């Protein structure tokens, strides 16, 4: 073999042995090391909103504005309280959208404060009202038959098919998201 080649081979082997030795020796010297793993978990917050003691996320609520016999006449009036309860684990907002079907134009008026009266319940606005966790609220709807004339009232009461008034209340509850 060539003397130059042999010297190069020995030098290369010496470098390799030196590198291996440095790695082995460095592992034997003391050093600080730390390692930790952290985890995080969450449970989905409960959503439940009650209207007249019914969880509207799962069931229908009842609403009988005109009482159990559901008969109205000139000069009659009444009211019905709608109870609202946020049984969720988050803050909420509620709104109530009222609508009416009154094809025979029975002369009714409606209010939610018993002082400001509207000729159509569609004109009553209960919108975006905050309700805290475990909070409650009550919205009372008032109605009254405002007699226009005896003849008009009598015509409604003697019609071949009794006029029907249907009033609906659609309650919408939603989580209040803070910005």
C-alpha positions in Angstrom: 0.0 0.0 0.0 0.9 3.5 -0.6 2.4 5.3 2.4 0.3 8.4 1.8 -2.8 6.3 1.7 -1.9 4.5 4.9 -1.3 7.9 6.7 -4.6 9.2 5.4 -6.4 6.1 6.6 -4.9 6.2 10.1 -5.7 10.0 10.3 -9.4 9.4 9.3 -9.7 6.5 11.8 -8.3 8.7 14.5 -10.9 11.5 13.8 -13.7 8.9 13.8 -12.6 7.4 17.1 -12.3 11.0 18.6 -15.8 11.9 17.6 -17.3 8.7 19.0 -15.3 9.2 22.2 -16.6 12.8 22.6 -20.2 11.6 22.2 -19.8 8.9 24.8 -17.9 11.1 27.3 -20.5 14.0 27.0 -23.3 11.6 28.1 -21.3 10.8 31.3 -21.1 14.5 32.5 -24.0 15.6 34.7 -26.6 18.1 33.3 -30.0 19.4 34.2 -33.1 18.3 32.2 -36.8 18.7 32.9 -39.9 17.5 31.1 -43.6 17.9 31.8 -46.8 17.2 29.9 -49.9 19.3 30.6 -53.5 18.4 29.5 -56.7 20.4 29.4 -60.2 19.2 29.1 -63.6 20.9 29.1 -67.3 19.9 29.5 -69.8 21.4 27.2 -72.0 23.9 29.1 -75.6 22.9 29.6 -78.2 24.7 27.5 -81.7 24.8 28.8 -84.3 27.6 28.7 -87.7 27.2 30.2 -90.9 28.9 29.1 -93.9 28.2 31.4 -91.8 25.4 33.1 -91.1 23.6 29.7 -87.5 23.3 28.4 -88.0 24.7 24.9 -84.8 23.0 23.7 -86.7 19.7 24.1 -90.4 20.3 24.4 -93.3 22.6 23.5 -94.8 25.1 26.0 -98.4 25.8 26.4 -100.0 29.2 25.9 -103.7 29.9 26.4 -104.1 33.7 26.3 -107.9 33.5 26.3 -108.3 31.2 29.4 -109.5 27.7 29.7 -112.9 28.1 28.1 -111.4 30.2 25.3 -114.5 32.4 24.9 -114.4 36.1 24.4 -117.2 38.7 24.2 -117.6 42.5 24.1 -116.1 44.1 27.1 -114.2 41.1 28.2 -110.5 41.2 29.0 -107.8 39.0 30.4 -104.1 38.5 30.7 -101.5 35.7 30.8 -98.1 35.7 32.3 -95.3 34.0 30.3 -92.6 32.8 32.7 -89.1 32.6 31.4 -86.2 30.9 33.2 -82.6 30.5 32.1 -81.6 27.1 33.5 -78.4 27.0 31.3 -74.8 27.4 32.4 -74.4 30.4 30.1 -76.0 33.8 29.9 -78.9 34.1 27.4 -81.2 36.5 25.6 -84.8 36.0 24.8 -87.3 37.5 22.3 -91.0 36.9 21.8 -92.6 37.3 18.5 -96.4 37.6 18.6 -98.7 37.0 15.7 -102.5 37.0 15.2 -105.1 35.6 12.8 -108.2 37.6 13.1 -110.1 37.3 9.8 -113.4 38.7 11.2 -111.7 41.8 12.7 -112.8 41.1 16.3 -111.9 44.5 17.9 -109.2 43.4 20.3 -106.3 45.4 21.8 -103.1 44.1 23.3 -100.5 45.3 25.8 -97.5 44.0 27.7 -97.4 46.9 30.2 -101.2 47.3 30.7 -101.0 51.0 29.7 -99.8 51.1 26.1 -102.4 49.3 23.9 -102.0 48.1 20.3 -104.7 47.2 17.9 -102.6 44.2 16.7 -100.4 42.0 18.9 -98.0 41.9 15.9 -97.1 45.5 16.9 -95.9 44.4 20.4 -92.1 44.1 20.5 -90.3 42.0 23.1 -86.8 41.7 21.6 -83.3 40.8 22.7 -83.8 40.9 26.4 -80.8 39.6 28.5 -81.3 37.0 31.2 -78.5 35.8 33.4 -77.6 32.2 34.3 -80.4 31.0 36.7 -82.3 34.2 35.9 -86.0 34.5 35.6 -88.3 37.0 33.9 -92.1 37.3 33.4 -93.8 38.9 30.4 -97.5 39.5 30.9 -99.7 39.8 27.9 -103.0 41.7 28.4 -105.9 41.8 26.0 -109.3 43.4 25.9 -112.3 43.6 23.6 -112.9 47.3 22.8 -116.5 47.7 21.7 -116.8 49.7 18.5 -120.6 49.6 18.1 -123.4 47.3 19.5 -124.4 46.4 16.0 -120.8 45.3 15.0 -120.4 43.3 18.2 -123.9 41.7 17.7 -123.0 40.8 14.1 -119.8 39.0 15.4 -121.8 37.1 18.0 -124.6 36.0 15.7 -122.5 35.0 12.7 -123.4 31.6 11.2 -119.9 30.4 11.9 -118.4 31.8 15.1 -115.4 34.0 14.4 -112.1 32.7 15.7 -109.1 34.7 16.8 -105.8 32.8 17.0 -102.8 34.4 18.8 -99.4 32.9 18.8 -96.3 33.5 20.8 -92.9 32.3 19.5 -90.2 32.5 22.1 -86.6 32.4 20.9 -83.8 32.0 23.4 -80.2 32.2 22.4 -76.8 32.2 24.2 -75.6 35.7 24.8 -72.1 35.9 23.3 -69.9 38.6 24.8 -67.6 40.4 22.4 
